[in-house]
């Protein structure tokens, strides 16, 4: 067992909270610092593929997540008018790995935060300085306090402060599309599985989530632009006005601009995830386009594997080297396949839709097959 009496986790999202839980289960007592004054729940909803659900079960959260989520038995692609292009049986695809579920981000965050409540944590405190020294890391916080740690984990997302301070100055890159996300407190008739409607340079997804709600995500390929909150709902409707009744009905159920989250879709690919006794996990290390729906799964898997290797290794440095060696191929595969999927979704509609009709189910099965085995 690596001697790590003082571990700091920076970031209280999916990655950070999952690691806090995993470390507690392995006998460690980490500390967690989150720069937001409340637990963050960025976005609106999330589709948890079976490997994510399996990882949450490993953390002891399977029942809580299942109660708060909706099952996703199929994954279907449709043209913009609603004609089916292909469909995949997700229960058959994933087999014993587990079910696929849709859940609101805020509900998942609540479940993770409740499970990590015993972990000492501070909200509204940002890390502003890191100094590596022999056998440890000195950390300076924005409130003027400072502490020394045996290990610092950057779980602070794609725009990670820890990454820039200690591991890499590389900035995230634009992935070729902008995205909108929202939730409505209703379930349109027929939305009982994960659905993606594809148009020219744009797509709109609908995902059942718990409580009879529905998560909607949309993307528009091309040059990045800013979409200010004022008038956002009307502009989103204009972007997708040629789509069929399920999409237009979903949009009609949105009532205000503030319901819609908007931003560029970005990714980052690093050669190395650690330096000395600082390591990155989740989006801080390997954020991908969302087209495979695997970002949350990769973060939770990272947390479980890092906790396992810290327990098994003789030193922290050995654990971090083993962590990268074990996780980088799997996360790299997800990045590669997510990028390929993003390009395919952005292809000319006639070409893309023909390919989905001919091979859509096969393509989906091939993409997820390497992730069926446990990490």
PLY file of the C-alpha trace (Angstrom):
ply
format ascii 1.0
element vertex 375
property float x
property float y
property float z
element edge 374
property int vertex1
property int vertex2
end_header
0.00 0.00 0.00
1.43 3.36 -1.04
1.99 5.68 1.91
-0.39 8.53 1.15
-1.72 9.87 4.40
-2.61 13.25 2.88
-4.32 13.20 -0.51
-5.91 16.28 -2.05
-8.58 15.90 -4.74
-9.29 19.11 -6.63
-12.71 19.22 -8.28
-16.05 18.05 -6.96
-17.67 16.77 -10.14
-18.13 13.16 -11.23
-14.40 12.38 -11.29
-13.51 14.00 -7.97
-16.43 12.64 -5.98
-16.00 9.16 -7.46
-12.35 9.18 -6.42
-13.22 10.41 -2.93
-15.62 7.47 -2.54
-13.20 4.95 -4.06
-10.32 6.06 -1.82
-12.48 5.87 1.31
-13.45 2.32 0.36
-9.73 1.49 0.07
-8.88 2.84 3.51
-7.62 6.32 2.61
-8.91 9.63 3.98
-8.62 12.15 1.16
-9.44 15.85 1.30
-11.43 17.51 -1.47
-11.41 21.14 -2.63
-13.98 22.53 -5.08
-13.75 26.08 -6.39
-17.53 26.49 -6.74
-19.50 27.40 -3.62
-21.90 24.51 -4.33
-21.29 21.05 -5.72
-21.12 21.52 -9.51
-23.63 19.81 -11.80
-22.66 21.16 -15.20
-24.94 20.28 -18.06
-28.40 18.82 -17.88
-28.50 15.05 -18.19
-26.23 12.13 -18.92
-26.59 8.77 -20.64
-24.77 6.18 -18.56
-23.68 3.27 -20.70
-23.33 -0.08 -18.98
-19.65 0.34 -18.14
-20.51 3.52 -16.24
-23.34 1.76 -14.38
-20.99 -1.12 -13.56
-18.45 1.35 -12.15
-21.11 3.07 -10.03
-22.14 -0.34 -8.69
-18.51 -0.95 -7.75
-18.72 2.23 -5.65
-21.83 0.89 -3.94
-24.18 3.32 -5.69
-26.00 1.01 -8.07
-29.35 0.97 -6.27
-29.45 4.72 -5.69
-28.62 5.46 -9.33
-31.16 2.93 -10.63
-33.93 4.52 -8.54
-33.12 7.98 -9.88
-32.67 6.97 -13.53
-34.64 5.68 -16.49
-33.67 2.56 -18.46
-32.23 2.95 -21.94
-32.98 -0.37 -23.65
-32.15 0.77 -27.19
-30.07 3.29 -29.10
-31.75 4.56 -32.25
-30.69 6.90 -35.04
-33.34 8.73 -37.06
-33.33 11.22 -39.88
-34.43 14.74 -39.02
-38.05 13.95 -39.83
-38.13 10.93 -37.51
-37.71 8.01 -39.94
-35.61 5.31 -38.31
-32.17 4.72 -39.79
-30.95 1.99 -37.41
-31.42 0.72 -33.87
-29.31 -1.30 -31.43
-30.48 -3.39 -28.50
-28.29 -2.06 -25.68
-29.11 -4.88 -23.26
-27.92 -7.40 -25.83
-24.91 -5.29 -26.80
-23.58 -4.89 -23.24
-24.72 -8.24 -21.87
-23.67 -8.92 -18.28
-21.84 -5.61 -18.01
-25.14 -4.10 -16.90
-27.98 -1.89 -18.12
-27.74 1.54 -19.70
-29.48 4.36 -17.82
-30.42 8.00 -18.30
-30.18 10.35 -15.32
-30.28 14.08 -14.62
-26.82 15.46 -13.83
-28.06 17.09 -10.66
-29.45 13.77 -9.37
-26.21 11.93 -10.12
-24.29 14.71 -8.40
-26.53 14.47 -5.32
-25.97 10.71 -5.10
-22.20 11.05 -5.41
-22.05 13.96 -2.94
-24.12 12.07 -0.36
-21.84 9.03 -0.64
-18.76 11.26 -0.26
-20.17 13.34 2.58
-17.81 11.82 5.16
-14.78 12.96 3.13
-13.38 16.26 4.48
-14.15 18.88 1.86
-14.18 22.61 1.26
-16.43 24.36 -1.25
-15.69 27.74 -2.78
-11.92 27.25 -2.45
-9.74 27.27 -5.56
-6.17 26.01 -5.93
-3.88 28.80 -7.18
-0.41 27.36 -6.61
1.40 24.01 -6.58
5.03 23.40 -5.67
6.54 19.94 -6.02
9.10 19.04 -3.39
10.82 15.86 -2.32
8.14 13.48 -1.11
5.19 15.84 -1.44
3.33 18.78 -2.93
2.72 22.20 -1.36
-0.63 23.68 -2.33
-1.75 27.30 -2.02
-5.48 28.10 -2.03
-7.27 31.28 -3.10
-8.42 31.99 0.46
-4.77 32.41 1.52
-4.40 29.02 3.20
-1.72 26.47 2.27
-1.14 22.78 3.00
1.26 19.98 2.15
0.08 16.71 0.61
1.57 13.37 -0.34
-0.51 13.31 -3.54
-2.59 15.84 -5.48
-5.22 14.66 -7.97
-6.51 17.06 -10.59
-10.14 16.08 -11.15
-11.04 19.63 -12.09
-12.34 19.16 -15.61
-11.32 20.04 -19.13
-10.10 23.51 -18.12
-8.08 22.05 -15.24
-6.07 24.46 -13.10
-3.96 21.61 -11.75
-3.02 20.51 -15.26
-1.69 23.95 -16.09
0.17 24.33 -12.80
1.91 20.97 -12.69
1.49 18.71 -15.72
0.99 20.50 -19.05
0.32 23.95 -20.46
-1.62 22.44 -23.36
-5.05 24.00 -23.79
-8.22 22.19 -24.89
-8.95 22.26 -28.62
-12.21 22.99 -30.39
-13.76 19.71 -31.59
-15.69 21.16 -34.51
-19.13 21.74 -33.04
-21.08 23.74 -30.49
-23.70 22.16 -28.26
-26.89 22.88 -26.34
-28.20 20.82 -23.39
-31.44 21.02 -21.44
-34.07 19.03 -19.53
-37.87 19.18 -19.64
-40.14 17.88 -16.85
-42.07 15.69 -19.27
-41.64 12.57 -21.41
-42.87 12.92 -25.00
-44.76 9.87 -26.22
-42.34 7.50 -27.93
-39.20 8.69 -26.13
-38.47 5.45 -24.31
-34.88 4.96 -25.46
-31.80 6.93 -26.47
-32.65 8.70 -29.75
-30.50 10.80 -32.09
-32.07 12.74 -34.96
-29.61 13.71 -37.68
-29.87 16.66 -40.05
-27.45 18.57 -42.25
-24.46 19.50 -40.05
-26.65 19.17 -36.95
-28.15 16.61 -34.62
-30.64 16.50 -31.75
-30.68 13.78 -29.10
-33.43 12.82 -26.66
-32.76 10.70 -23.56
-35.29 9.53 -20.95
-34.11 10.37 -17.44
-35.61 9.71 -14.01
-38.81 11.24 -12.72
-40.49 11.17 -16.13
-38.16 13.91 -17.39
-36.33 14.08 -20.71
-32.80 15.24 -21.46
-32.16 16.95 -24.78
-28.77 17.55 -26.37
-28.11 19.23 -29.69
-25.06 20.03 -31.78
-24.23 22.18 -34.77
-21.04 21.54 -36.71
-18.90 24.37 -38.06
-16.97 27.35 -36.81
-17.41 28.21 -33.11
-19.66 31.09 -32.10
-21.12 32.61 -28.96
-24.81 32.13 -28.15
-25.73 34.58 -25.34
-28.49 33.58 -22.91
-30.96 36.27 -24.03
-32.98 34.84 -26.90
-31.24 31.46 -26.80
-34.46 29.43 -26.83
-35.77 31.15 -29.95
-32.46 30.74 -31.76
-32.26 27.05 -30.83
-35.70 26.56 -32.32
-34.57 28.25 -35.54
-31.55 25.95 -35.83
-33.83 22.88 -35.64
-37.09 24.09 -37.15
-36.95 21.51 -39.97
-36.91 18.59 -37.55
-39.82 16.28 -36.82
-42.50 16.41 -34.10
-40.51 14.76 -31.30
-37.78 17.41 -31.52
-40.11 20.35 -32.08
-42.36 19.08 -29.30
-39.41 18.88 -26.94
-38.38 22.43 -27.84
-41.95 23.65 -27.29
-41.80 22.29 -23.74
-38.84 24.55 -22.90
-40.09 27.77 -21.36
-37.08 30.06 -20.87
-33.56 30.76 -22.07
-32.08 29.85 -18.69
-33.03 26.19 -19.13
-30.52 25.80 -21.95
-26.78 25.28 -21.41
-24.58 26.22 -24.36
-20.89 25.92 -25.14
-18.24 24.80 -27.61
-17.46 21.09 -27.72
-13.78 20.66 -26.81
-11.28 17.89 -26.20
-7.74 17.44 -24.92
-5.15 14.75 -25.54
-2.02 14.61 -23.36
1.13 12.52 -23.71
1.47 12.25 -19.94
-1.12 12.50 -17.16
1.19 12.91 -14.17
4.26 14.75 -12.95
5.94 13.89 -9.67
3.13 13.42 -7.18
0.45 15.19 -9.18
-1.91 13.20 -11.42
-4.90 14.04 -13.61
-8.09 12.00 -14.01
-11.29 12.33 -16.01
-11.74 15.26 -18.37
-8.65 16.99 -16.96
-6.58 14.20 -18.56
-8.55 13.01 -21.59
-11.73 14.93 -22.42
-13.38 13.72 -25.62
-16.24 14.85 -27.85
-19.48 13.56 -26.31
-20.56 11.48 -29.30
-19.77 8.13 -27.62
-21.33 9.18 -24.30
-18.33 7.83 -22.39
-16.94 10.87 -20.54
-18.61 10.07 -17.23
-17.76 6.38 -17.50
-14.07 7.11 -18.10
-13.97 9.44 -15.08
-15.54 6.89 -12.73
-13.34 4.09 -14.05
-10.26 6.30 -13.56
-11.23 6.83 -9.93
-11.71 3.14 -9.21
-8.47 2.09 -10.89
-6.38 4.83 -9.25
-7.66 3.88 -5.80
-6.98 0.22 -6.50
-3.42 0.85 -7.68
-2.56 3.14 -4.77
-3.59 0.32 -2.46
-1.54 -2.26 -4.39
1.64 -0.31 -5.19
4.63 0.19 -2.91
5.03 3.88 -3.74
2.88 6.70 -5.04
5.16 7.17 -8.05
4.78 3.50 -8.97
1.01 3.72 -8.61
0.81 6.74 -10.92
2.97 5.09 -13.57
0.82 1.95 -13.44
-2.34 4.06 -13.55
-1.35 5.78 -16.78
-0.13 2.54 -18.36
-3.42 0.80 -17.57
-5.88 3.61 -18.32
-4.34 5.47 -21.25
-5.04 2.81 -23.91
-8.72 2.59 -22.93
-9.22 6.34 -22.63
-7.28 6.83 -25.87
-9.58 4.39 -27.62
-12.60 6.36 -26.41
-11.04 9.60 -27.64
-10.31 8.09 -31.04
-13.76 6.58 -31.47
-15.50 9.70 -30.15
-13.65 11.79 -32.73
-14.56 9.35 -35.51
-18.19 9.40 -34.42
-18.20 13.20 -34.35
-16.86 13.29 -37.91
-19.43 10.74 -39.04
-22.31 12.70 -37.51
-21.03 15.80 -39.36
-20.85 14.07 -42.75
-23.27 15.14 -45.51
-26.73 13.90 -44.52
-27.24 11.70 -47.57
-23.90 9.91 -47.04
-24.25 9.56 -43.27
-27.86 8.39 -43.32
-27.14 5.79 -46.01
-24.26 4.41 -43.93
-26.45 4.25 -40.83
-29.17 2.36 -42.72
-26.66 -0.16 -44.02
-24.31 -0.62 -41.07
-25.48 1.50 -38.14
-26.08 -1.33 -35.68
-22.82 -3.04 -36.63
-20.84 0.22 -36.27
-22.29 0.86 -32.81
-21.54 -2.67 -31.62
-17.97 -2.48 -32.91
-17.41 0.87 -31.18
-18.56 -0.29 -27.75
-17.28 -3.88 -27.83
-13.81 -3.11 -26.38
-15.46 -1.37 -23.42
-17.59 -4.35 -22.36
-14.72 -5.92 -20.41
-14.01 -4.39 -16.99
-11.19 -1.81 -16.98
0 1
1 2
2 3
3 4
4 5
5 6
6 7
7 8
8 9
9 10
10 11
11 12
12 13
13 14
14 15
15 16
16 17
17 18
18 19
19 20
20 21
21 22
22 23
23 24
24 25
25 26
26 27
27 28
28 29
29 30
30 31
31 32
32 33
33 34
34 35
35 36
36 37
37 38
38 39
39 40
40 41
41 42
42 43
43 44
44 45
45 46
46 47
47 48
48 49
49 50
50 51
51 52
52 53
53 54
54 55
55 56
56 57
57 58
58 59
59 60
60 61
61 62
62 63
63 64
64 65
65 66
66 67
67 68
68 69
69 70
70 71
71 72
72 73
73 74
74 75
75 76
76 77
77 78
78 79
79 80
80 81
81 82
82 83
83 84
84 85
85 86
86 87
87 88
88 89
89 90
90 91
91 92
92 93
93 94
94 95
95 96
96 97
97 98
98 99
99 100
100 101
101 102
102 103
103 104
104 105
105 106
106 107
107 108
108 109
109 110
110 111
111 112
112 113
113 114
114 115
115 116
116 117
117 118
118 119
119 120
120 121
121 122
122 123
123 124
124 125
125 126
126 127
127 128
128 129
129 130
130 131
131 132
132 133
133 134
134 135
135 136
136 137
137 138
138 139
139 140
140 141
141 142
142 143
143 144
144 145
145 146
146 147
147 148
148 149
149 150
150 151
151 152
152 153
153 154
154 155
155 156
156 157
157 158
158 159
159 160
160 161
161 162
162 163
163 164
164 165
165 166
166 167
167 168
168 169
169 170
170 171
171 172
172 173
173 174
174 175
175 176
176 177
177 178
178 179
179 180
180 181
181 182
182 183
183 184
184 185
185 186
186 187
187 188
188 189
189 190
190 191
191 192
192 193
193 194
194 195
195 196
196 197
197 198
198 199
199 200
200 201
201 202
202 203
203 204
204 205
205 206
206 207
207 208
208 209
209 210
210 211
211 212
212 213
213 214
214 215
215 216
216 217
217 218
218 219
219 220
220 221
221 222
222 223
223 224
224 225
225 226
226 227
227 228
228 229
229 230
230 231
231 232
232 233
233 234
234 235
235 236
236 237
237 238
238 239
239 240
240 241
241 242
242 243
243 244
244 245
245 246
246 247
247 248
248 249
249 250
250 251
251 252
252 253
253 254
254 255
255 256
256 257
257 258
258 259
259 260
260 261
261 262
262 263
263 264
264 265
265 266
266 267
267 268
268 269
269 270
270 271
271 272
272 273
273 274
274 275
275 276
276 277
277 278
278 279
279 280
280 281
281 282
282 283
283 284
284 285
285 286
286 287
287 288
288 289
289 290
290 291
291 292
292 293
293 294
294 295
295 296
296 297
297 298
298 299
299 300
300 301
301 302
302 303
303 304
304 305
305 306
306 307
307 308
308 309
309 310
310 311
311 312
312 313
313 314
314 315
315 316
316 317
317 318
318 319
319 320
320 321
321 322
322 323
323 324
324 325
325 326
326 327
327 328
328 329
329 330
330 331
331 332
332 333
333 334
334 335
335 336
336 337
337 338
338 339
339 340
340 341
341 342
342 343
343 344
344 345
345 346
346 347
347 348
348 349
349 350
350 351
351 352
352 353
353 354
354 355
355 356
356 357
357 358
358 359
359 360
360 361
361 362
362 363
363 364
364 365
365 366
366 367
367 368
368 369
369 370
370 371
371 372
372 373
373 374
